């Protein structure tokens, strides 16, 4: 039997480097509806971006994938330059870019799936679930030096998923209405069979045992078919955070990237206590429903998610982790972003002022 247990995948030479993947929607600048134009843009992008701009499930989507970066500032700088290039290419065809985790007005009829064997196979298996999978996210990869660090960072990520979800929440609208949630995208994503909050593992071999079972039973081809909110990526030797909504705000992107990088480094030497699954599930719901104002349950007490983020930043800072990395410059930005209103709140205010969901879409246009 071929095992996925390969401890040499982890990066001992460049630990705690970062990469980001941002899914972007393509929008018709005149109608503000999805524009199925990814084949056109992929043909026009310059050679140096070919390996960093990827197709996605929908032809109205693209994914920007950064190279391995020293810190979040470098990663966000790459995303910003790539977006500028794509905006310029699309301008002549009225293709606009938008960081929409959900498009407030679209339906499945507005979109075409990319012609690709993998996506077509998924469409056959997932049926209506995939047809209504009209969402975009942000993924953050942090390289880890060894398997012990990987499993500790993975388990800590499960506990703190709601914090990163609330900081990025950007999908209050769908199908022409206010969902009442801050991140409706996350509820859509949870419909997939291998998505949502994963289970706690005691060690990396235990993690690999589950992946092996899924592969041997022809349930998945590889780790890329596991869509949990966080996973150990067995190709790159990274911890991949997948719970965040897509958005474009450079300061917020840098702050979230720096905080997650700090958490992974901190957790590598400071394992978290195993929490009840139902507590993790409730905390995630609180972030989905109430954003930064939701409750974070920890032991027999609770604080607001906003308060928990501030205290986690301070806890990591006291450990000296930020002082050992370029992210020390981002500490004030992390606190500042946490103190601000969420993106979802801002979008709701725009809708209440204009009573028009197109004004919400216009707010999310890039460039």
C-alpha beads as a LAMMPS data file, in Angstrom:
LAMMPS data file: protein, C-alpha beads

367 atoms
366 bonds

1 atom types
1 bond types

-500.0 500.0 xlo xhi
-500.0 500.0 ylo yhi
-500.0 500.0 zlo zhi

Masses

1 110.0

Atoms # bond

1 1 1 0.000 0.000 0.000
2 1 1 1.256 3.476 -0.905
3 1 1 1.030 5.770 2.120
4 1 1 0.651 9.536 2.122
5 1 1 2.907 9.658 5.206
6 1 1 5.940 11.525 3.870
7 1 1 7.508 13.705 6.588
8 1 1 10.145 15.004 4.165
9 1 1 7.524 17.225 2.489
10 1 1 7.908 19.790 5.254
11 1 1 10.142 22.783 4.732
12 1 1 13.043 22.883 7.147
13 1 1 14.964 25.464 5.089
14 1 1 12.187 28.017 4.598
15 1 1 9.737 27.442 7.456
16 1 1 6.838 29.845 7.989
17 1 1 7.007 31.353 4.528
18 1 1 3.595 32.327 3.173
19 1 1 1.551 32.008 0.014
20 1 1 -1.922 33.329 -0.755
21 1 1 -4.611 32.270 -3.228
22 1 1 -7.355 34.784 -3.978
23 1 1 -10.397 33.896 -6.085
24 1 1 -11.708 36.828 -8.102
25 1 1 -14.997 37.226 -9.964
26 1 1 -15.237 38.573 -13.511
27 1 1 -18.030 41.084 -13.933
28 1 1 -19.603 42.822 -16.921
29 1 1 -18.836 46.474 -16.258
30 1 1 -22.122 47.609 -17.839
31 1 1 -24.584 45.133 -16.319
32 1 1 -22.565 44.224 -13.168
33 1 1 -23.511 40.590 -13.710
34 1 1 -21.043 37.688 -14.045
35 1 1 -19.077 37.617 -17.277
36 1 1 -17.838 34.214 -18.449
37 1 1 -14.526 35.563 -19.691
38 1 1 -11.779 33.576 -17.981
39 1 1 -10.710 31.857 -21.258
40 1 1 -10.134 35.282 -22.837
41 1 1 -8.109 36.630 -19.905
42 1 1 -6.034 33.458 -19.598
43 1 1 -5.025 33.823 -23.252
44 1 1 -3.939 37.436 -22.762
45 1 1 -1.986 37.346 -19.496
46 1 1 1.776 37.944 -19.804
47 1 1 4.196 35.027 -19.616
48 1 1 5.463 35.903 -16.120
49 1 1 1.934 35.480 -14.709
50 1 1 1.018 32.249 -16.523
51 1 1 1.845 30.031 -13.558
52 1 1 0.189 32.395 -11.067
53 1 1 -3.252 32.928 -12.664
54 1 1 -5.382 29.783 -12.621
55 1 1 -8.760 28.802 -14.004
56 1 1 -11.474 27.971 -11.514
57 1 1 -14.771 26.103 -11.531
58 1 1 -16.692 28.947 -13.198
59 1 1 -15.739 30.828 -16.334
60 1 1 -16.607 33.989 -14.418
61 1 1 -13.745 33.316 -11.971
62 1 1 -9.963 33.336 -11.823
63 1 1 -7.566 32.520 -9.009
64 1 1 -4.412 34.499 -8.267
65 1 1 -1.720 32.316 -6.674
66 1 1 1.308 34.061 -5.222
67 1 1 4.793 32.587 -5.236
68 1 1 6.335 31.561 -1.919
69 1 1 6.767 34.838 -0.021
70 1 1 8.764 35.950 3.002
71 1 1 5.798 37.700 4.638
72 1 1 2.239 38.857 4.016
73 1 1 3.341 42.269 2.755
74 1 1 5.215 40.608 -0.108
75 1 1 2.291 38.285 -0.876
76 1 1 -0.274 41.093 -0.945
77 1 1 2.045 43.187 -3.107
78 1 1 2.090 40.367 -5.673
79 1 1 -1.711 40.097 -5.623
80 1 1 -2.061 43.858 -6.117
81 1 1 0.233 43.852 -9.168
82 1 1 -1.521 40.824 -10.674
83 1 1 -4.925 42.462 -10.222
84 1 1 -3.713 45.621 -11.922
85 1 1 -2.553 43.571 -14.911
86 1 1 -5.874 41.731 -15.151
87 1 1 -7.876 44.964 -14.832
88 1 1 -5.908 46.474 -17.718
89 1 1 -6.387 43.405 -19.911
90 1 1 -10.119 43.268 -19.234
91 1 1 -10.808 46.975 -19.729
92 1 1 -11.096 46.736 -23.509
93 1 1 -13.772 44.038 -23.247
94 1 1 -15.753 45.654 -20.410
95 1 1 -14.508 42.953 -18.009
96 1 1 -14.289 44.231 -14.469
97 1 1 -12.827 42.383 -11.494
98 1 1 -14.568 42.099 -8.137
99 1 1 -13.630 40.492 -4.829
100 1 1 -17.117 39.091 -4.277
101 1 1 -17.373 36.092 -1.955
102 1 1 -20.984 35.881 -3.170
103 1 1 -22.519 37.910 -5.988
104 1 1 -25.724 39.483 -4.612
105 1 1 -27.775 38.965 -7.776
106 1 1 -26.422 36.003 -9.756
107 1 1 -27.984 32.589 -10.274
108 1 1 -26.523 29.410 -11.722
109 1 1 -28.004 30.355 -15.097
110 1 1 -25.597 33.317 -15.255
111 1 1 -22.528 31.077 -15.173
112 1 1 -20.790 28.457 -17.268
113 1 1 -18.564 25.763 -15.773
114 1 1 -15.029 25.579 -17.152
115 1 1 -14.536 22.704 -19.616
116 1 1 -12.152 20.536 -17.626
117 1 1 -12.291 16.783 -16.895
118 1 1 -11.926 17.276 -13.134
119 1 1 -14.695 19.887 -12.891
120 1 1 -16.966 17.865 -15.161
121 1 1 -16.428 14.796 -12.967
122 1 1 -17.237 16.818 -9.855
123 1 1 -20.368 18.179 -11.548
124 1 1 -21.603 14.652 -12.219
125 1 1 -20.965 13.589 -8.631
126 1 1 -22.202 16.681 -6.777
127 1 1 -25.163 17.569 -9.038
128 1 1 -27.220 20.561 -7.802
129 1 1 -24.746 21.248 -4.994
130 1 1 -22.044 22.207 -7.491
131 1 1 -24.461 24.007 -9.823
132 1 1 -25.203 26.428 -6.988
133 1 1 -21.569 26.703 -5.883
134 1 1 -21.268 30.398 -6.744
135 1 1 -18.687 31.522 -4.202
136 1 1 -15.118 32.823 -3.933
137 1 1 -12.580 32.460 -1.145
138 1 1 -9.138 33.347 0.120
139 1 1 -6.670 30.581 1.012
140 1 1 -3.477 31.118 3.015
141 1 1 -0.569 28.650 3.021
142 1 1 2.091 28.673 5.737
143 1 1 5.105 26.356 5.376
144 1 1 5.935 24.304 8.466
145 1 1 9.262 22.670 9.355
146 1 1 8.136 19.229 10.556
147 1 1 5.170 16.952 11.186
148 1 1 4.815 17.871 14.856
149 1 1 4.569 21.562 13.975
150 1 1 2.100 20.701 11.208
151 1 1 -0.370 18.843 13.405
152 1 1 -0.130 21.388 16.209
153 1 1 -0.776 24.272 13.808
154 1 1 -3.614 22.321 12.185
155 1 1 -5.349 21.696 15.535
156 1 1 -4.866 25.327 16.623
157 1 1 -6.346 26.457 13.316
158 1 1 -9.500 24.436 13.982
159 1 1 -9.976 26.237 17.295
160 1 1 -9.388 29.717 15.875
161 1 1 -11.195 29.341 12.528
162 1 1 -14.000 31.720 13.640
163 1 1 -11.530 34.568 14.153
164 1 1 -10.270 34.481 10.579
165 1 1 -13.766 33.909 9.229
166 1 1 -15.077 36.992 11.056
167 1 1 -12.149 39.160 9.923
168 1 1 -12.824 38.272 6.283
169 1 1 -16.641 37.957 6.293
170 1 1 -17.815 39.422 2.991
171 1 1 -20.914 37.556 1.826
172 1 1 -24.105 38.906 3.412
173 1 1 -26.112 38.934 0.161
174 1 1 -27.212 36.183 -2.227
175 1 1 -30.026 35.534 -4.688
176 1 1 -31.235 39.122 -4.439
177 1 1 -31.679 39.297 -0.683
178 1 1 -29.928 39.909 2.597
179 1 1 -29.214 36.451 4.035
180 1 1 -29.032 37.792 7.592
181 1 1 -25.555 36.256 7.822
182 1 1 -22.104 37.791 7.630
183 1 1 -20.641 34.893 5.627
184 1 1 -23.247 33.035 3.602
185 1 1 -20.376 31.636 1.512
186 1 1 -19.384 29.389 4.384
187 1 1 -22.840 27.837 4.601
188 1 1 -22.767 27.133 0.862
189 1 1 -19.317 25.568 1.167
190 1 1 -20.461 23.274 3.981
191 1 1 -22.805 21.525 1.556
192 1 1 -19.846 19.697 0.032
193 1 1 -19.246 16.193 1.434
194 1 1 -15.659 16.881 2.550
195 1 1 -15.921 20.474 3.733
196 1 1 -16.396 22.446 6.925
197 1 1 -14.673 21.929 10.271
198 1 1 -12.422 18.851 10.220
199 1 1 -11.670 16.593 13.131
200 1 1 -8.829 16.864 15.634
201 1 1 -5.874 14.519 15.088
202 1 1 -3.370 13.402 17.716
203 1 1 -0.497 13.131 15.244
204 1 1 0.395 13.444 11.582
205 1 1 0.335 9.665 10.970
206 1 1 -3.276 9.646 12.174
207 1 1 -4.066 12.436 9.680
208 1 1 -2.386 10.515 6.857
209 1 1 -4.347 7.386 7.772
210 1 1 -7.622 9.112 6.950
211 1 1 -6.288 10.529 3.677
212 1 1 -5.028 7.066 2.696
213 1 1 -8.431 5.519 3.410
214 1 1 -10.157 8.106 1.218
215 1 1 -7.686 7.483 -1.614
216 1 1 -7.814 3.666 -1.396
217 1 1 -11.616 3.689 -1.519
218 1 1 -11.542 5.911 -4.649
219 1 1 -13.322 8.658 -2.726
220 1 1 -10.617 11.203 -3.580
221 1 1 -7.649 11.304 -5.932
222 1 1 -5.456 13.383 -3.632
223 1 1 -5.509 15.985 -0.867
224 1 1 -6.796 18.541 -3.394
225 1 1 -10.192 16.800 -3.166
226 1 1 -10.407 17.472 0.583
227 1 1 -12.018 20.880 1.116
228 1 1 -11.928 21.322 4.876
229 1 1 -11.708 24.792 6.430
230 1 1 -8.061 23.965 7.163
231 1 1 -5.896 21.138 5.902
232 1 1 -2.288 19.992 5.869
233 1 1 -1.400 20.219 2.193
234 1 1 0.615 17.102 1.438
235 1 1 2.041 18.410 -1.813
236 1 1 3.422 21.699 -0.506
237 1 1 4.182 20.883 3.131
238 1 1 1.961 23.716 4.329
239 1 1 -0.944 24.427 6.602
240 1 1 -3.678 25.821 4.364
241 1 1 -6.390 28.019 5.876
242 1 1 -9.464 27.913 3.625
243 1 1 -12.250 29.405 5.744
244 1 1 -11.836 33.050 4.638
245 1 1 -14.186 34.849 2.262
246 1 1 -12.655 36.489 -0.796
247 1 1 -12.126 40.245 -0.513
248 1 1 -9.633 42.868 -1.644
249 1 1 -8.410 45.321 0.952
250 1 1 -4.580 45.330 1.141
251 1 1 -4.401 46.293 4.808
252 1 1 -6.909 43.611 5.850
253 1 1 -5.201 40.999 3.666
254 1 1 -1.810 41.766 5.217
255 1 1 -3.245 41.735 8.738
256 1 1 -5.000 38.369 8.303
257 1 1 -1.938 36.849 6.641
258 1 1 0.370 38.100 9.390
259 1 1 -1.920 36.926 12.168
260 1 1 -2.263 33.464 10.670
261 1 1 1.460 33.189 10.094
262 1 1 2.016 34.228 13.710
263 1 1 -0.534 31.687 14.970
264 1 1 1.103 28.841 13.038
265 1 1 4.533 29.726 14.454
266 1 1 3.155 30.106 17.983
267 1 1 1.104 26.909 17.877
268 1 1 4.120 24.931 16.655
269 1 1 5.600 25.266 20.128
270 1 1 2.393 25.707 22.123
271 1 1 -0.210 22.986 21.432
272 1 1 -3.827 23.930 22.075
273 1 1 -6.213 21.985 24.263
274 1 1 -8.551 19.656 22.367
275 1 1 -11.958 21.361 22.245
276 1 1 -15.327 19.660 21.884
277 1 1 -16.384 19.493 18.233
278 1 1 -19.766 21.055 19.039
279 1 1 -18.029 24.047 20.652
280 1 1 -15.933 24.554 17.529
281 1 1 -19.085 24.256 15.442
282 1 1 -20.980 26.767 17.576
283 1 1 -18.093 29.248 17.506
284 1 1 -17.971 29.022 13.721
285 1 1 -21.719 29.603 13.499
286 1 1 -21.370 32.657 15.757
287 1 1 -18.841 34.119 13.292
288 1 1 -21.013 33.275 10.286
289 1 1 -24.094 34.836 11.857
290 1 1 -22.679 37.785 13.819
291 1 1 -19.175 38.400 12.469
292 1 1 -16.763 40.109 14.840
293 1 1 -19.561 40.675 17.350
294 1 1 -20.266 36.965 17.704
295 1 1 -19.429 35.024 20.869
296 1 1 -16.288 32.933 21.174
297 1 1 -16.756 30.140 23.709
298 1 1 -13.614 29.083 25.515
299 1 1 -13.993 26.757 28.469
300 1 1 -16.897 27.858 30.654
301 1 1 -16.829 31.496 29.547
302 1 1 -17.252 33.444 26.367
303 1 1 -16.003 36.733 24.957
304 1 1 -16.740 38.482 21.693
305 1 1 -14.784 37.264 18.691
306 1 1 -13.371 40.771 18.384
307 1 1 -12.037 40.623 21.956
308 1 1 -10.562 37.173 21.332
309 1 1 -8.684 38.395 18.260
310 1 1 -7.164 41.300 20.181
311 1 1 -6.114 38.972 23.017
312 1 1 -4.638 36.400 20.598
313 1 1 -2.560 39.110 18.897
314 1 1 -1.268 40.179 22.318
315 1 1 -0.570 36.582 23.371
316 1 1 1.494 35.891 20.259
317 1 1 3.238 39.242 20.615
318 1 1 4.245 38.490 24.228
319 1 1 5.836 35.250 23.080
320 1 1 8.267 37.203 20.884
321 1 1 7.077 35.491 17.695
322 1 1 6.286 38.744 15.875
323 1 1 9.609 40.289 16.934
324 1 1 11.419 37.413 15.186
325 1 1 9.707 38.067 11.847
326 1 1 8.840 40.891 9.451
327 1 1 5.272 40.771 10.774
328 1 1 6.234 42.993 13.705
329 1 1 5.341 45.902 11.405
330 1 1 1.795 44.560 11.139
331 1 1 0.885 44.365 14.845
332 1 1 -0.814 47.763 14.930
333 1 1 -2.541 46.991 11.627
334 1 1 -3.912 43.725 13.043
335 1 1 -5.442 45.545 16.009
336 1 1 -6.712 48.329 13.733
337 1 1 -8.397 45.957 11.287
338 1 1 -9.960 44.021 14.162
339 1 1 -11.369 47.239 15.638
340 1 1 -12.984 48.303 12.352
341 1 1 -16.421 47.303 11.140
342 1 1 -16.441 44.093 9.109
343 1 1 -16.703 44.179 5.336
344 1 1 -20.166 42.625 5.549
345 1 1 -21.322 45.446 7.842
346 1 1 -19.988 48.028 5.417
347 1 1 -21.841 46.397 2.516
348 1 1 -25.075 46.316 4.506
349 1 1 -24.740 50.026 5.217
350 1 1 -24.281 50.708 1.521
351 1 1 -27.375 48.683 0.675
352 1 1 -29.486 50.375 3.348
353 1 1 -28.413 53.791 2.073
354 1 1 -29.008 53.086 -1.631
355 1 1 -31.640 50.309 -1.495
356 1 1 -29.904 48.826 -4.522
357 1 1 -27.753 45.691 -4.577
358 1 1 -25.867 46.931 -7.623
359 1 1 -24.328 49.590 -5.412
360 1 1 -22.931 46.751 -3.293
361 1 1 -21.355 45.165 -6.374
362 1 1 -19.884 48.499 -7.426
363 1 1 -18.258 48.816 -4.008
364 1 1 -16.426 45.533 -4.586
365 1 1 -15.070 46.371 -8.048
366 1 1 -11.288 46.542 -8.262
367 1 1 -9.478 49.322 -10.100

Bonds

1 1 1 2
2 1 2 3
3 1 3 4
4 1 4 5
5 1 5 6
6 1 6 7
7 1 7 8
8 1 8 9
9 1 9 10
10 1 10 11
11 1 11 12
12 1 12 13
13 1 13 14
14 1 14 15
15 1 15 16
16 1 16 17
17 1 17 18
18 1 18 19
19 1 19 20
20 1 20 21
21 1 21 22
22 1 22 23
23 1 23 24
24 1 24 25
25 1 25 26
26 1 26 27
27 1 27 28
28 1 28 29
29 1 29 30
30 1 30 31
31 1 31 32
32 1 32 33
33 1 33 34
34 1 34 35
35 1 35 36
36 1 36 37
37 1 37 38
38 1 38 39
39 1 39 40
40 1 40 41
41 1 41 42
42 1 42 43
43 1 43 44
44 1 44 45
45 1 45 46
46 1 46 47
47 1 47 48
48 1 48 49
49 1 49 50
50 1 50 51
51 1 51 52
52 1 52 53
53 1 53 54
54 1 54 55
55 1 55 56
56 1 56 57
57 1 57 58
58 1 58 59
59 1 59 60
60 1 60 61
61 1 61 62
62 1 62 63
63 1 63 64
64 1 64 65
65 1 65 66
66 1 66 67
67 1 67 68
68 1 68 69
69 1 69 70
70 1 70 71
71 1 71 72
72 1 72 73
73 1 73 74
74 1 74 75
75 1 75 76
76 1 76 77
77 1 77 78
78 1 78 79
79 1 79 80
80 1 80 81
81 1 81 82
82 1 82 83
83 1 83 84
84 1 84 85
85 1 85 86
86 1 86 87
87 1 87 88
88 1 88 89
89 1 89 90
90 1 90 91
91 1 91 92
92 1 92 93
93 1 93 94
94 1 94 95
95 1 95 96
96 1 96 97
97 1 97 98
98 1 98 99
99 1 99 100
100 1 100 101
101 1 101 102
102 1 102 103
103 1 103 104
104 1 104 105
105 1 105 106
106 1 106 107
107 1 107 108
108 1 108 109
109 1 109 110
110 1 110 111
111 1 111 112
112 1 112 113
113 1 113 114
114 1 114 115
115 1 115 116
116 1 116 117
117 1 117 118
118 1 118 119
119 1 119 120
120 1 120 121
121 1 121 122
122 1 122 123
123 1 123 124
124 1 124 125
125 1 125 126
126 1 126 127
127 1 127 128
128 1 128 129
129 1 129 130
130 1 130 131
131 1 131 132
132 1 132 133
133 1 133 134
134 1 134 135
135 1 135 136
136 1 136 137
137 1 137 138
138 1 138 139
139 1 139 140
140 1 140 141
141 1 141 142
142 1 142 143
143 1 143 144
144 1 144 145
145 1 145 146
146 1 146 147
147 1 147 148
148 1 148 149
149 1 149 150
150 1 150 151
151 1 151 152
152 1 152 153
153 1 153 154
154 1 154 155
155 1 155 156
156 1 156 157
157 1 157 158
158 1 158 159
159 1 159 160
160 1 160 161
161 1 161 162
162 1 162 163
163 1 163 164
164 1 164 165
165 1 165 166
166 1 166 167
167 1 167 168
168 1 168 169
169 1 169 170
170 1 170 171
171 1 171 172
172 1 172 173
173 1 173 174
174 1 174 175
175 1 175 176
176 1 176 177
177 1 177 178
178 1 178 179
179 1 179 180
180 1 180 181
181 1 181 182
182 1 182 183
183 1 183 184
184 1 184 185
185 1 185 186
186 1 186 187
187 1 187 188
188 1 188 189
189 1 189 190
190 1 190 191
191 1 191 192
192 1 192 193
193 1 193 194
194 1 194 195
195 1 195 196
196 1 196 197
197 1 197 198
198 1 198 199
199 1 199 200
200 1 200 201
201 1 201 202
202 1 202 203
203 1 203 204
204 1 204 205
205 1 205 206
206 1 206 207
207 1 207 208
208 1 208 209
209 1 209 210
210 1 210 211
211 1 211 212
212 1 212 213
213 1 213 214
214 1 214 215
215 1 215 216
216 1 216 217
217 1 217 218
218 1 218 219
219 1 219 220
220 1 220 221
221 1 221 222
222 1 222 223
223 1 223 224
224 1 224 225
225 1 225 226
226 1 226 227
227 1 227 228
228 1 228 229
229 1 229 230
230 1 230 231
231 1 231 232
232 1 232 233
233 1 233 234
234 1 234 235
235 1 235 236
236 1 236 237
237 1 237 238
238 1 238 239
239 1 239 240
240 1 240 241
241 1 241 242
242 1 242 243
243 1 243 244
244 1 244 245
245 1 245 246
246 1 246 247
247 1 247 248
248 1 248 249
249 1 249 250
250 1 250 251
251 1 251 252
252 1 252 253
253 1 253 254
254 1 254 255
255 1 255 256
256 1 256 257
257 1 257 258
258 1 258 259
259 1 259 260
260 1 260 261
261 1 261 262
262 1 262 263
263 1 263 264
264 1 264 265
265 1 265 266
266 1 266 267
267 1 267 268
268 1 268 269
269 1 269 270
270 1 270 271
271 1 271 272
272 1 272 273
273 1 273 274
274 1 274 275
275 1 275 276
276 1 276 277
277 1 277 278
278 1 278 279
279 1 279 280
280 1 280 281
281 1 281 282
282 1 282 283
283 1 283 284
284 1 284 285
285 1 285 286
286 1 286 287
287 1 287 288
288 1 288 289
289 1 289 290
290 1 290 291
291 1 291 292
292 1 292 293
293 1 293 294
294 1 294 295
295 1 295 296
296 1 296 297
297 1 297 298
298 1 298 299
299 1 299 300
300 1 300 301
301 1 301 302
302 1 302 303
303 1 303 304
304 1 304 305
305 1 305 306
306 1 306 307
307 1 307 308
308 1 308 309
309 1 309 310
310 1 310 311
311 1 311 312
312 1 312 313
313 1 313 314
314 1 314 315
315 1 315 316
316 1 316 317
317 1 317 318
318 1 318 319
319 1 319 320
320 1 320 321
321 1 321 322
322 1 322 323
323 1 323 324
324 1 324 325
325 1 325 326
326 1 326 327
327 1 327 328
328 1 328 329
329 1 329 330
330 1 330 331
331 1 331 332
332 1 332 333
333 1 333 334
334 1 334 335
335 1 335 336
336 1 336 337
337 1 337 338
338 1 338 339
339 1 339 340
340 1 340 341
341 1 341 342
342 1 342 343
343 1 343 344
344 1 344 345
345 1 345 346
346 1 346 347
347 1 347 348
348 1 348 349
349 1 349 350
350 1 350 351
351 1 351 352
352 1 352 353
353 1 353 354
354 1 354 355
355 1 355 356
356 1 356 357
357 1 357 358
358 1 358 359
359 1 359 360
360 1 360 361
361 1 361 362
362 1 362 363
363 1 363 364
364 1 364 365
365 1 365 366
366 1 366 367
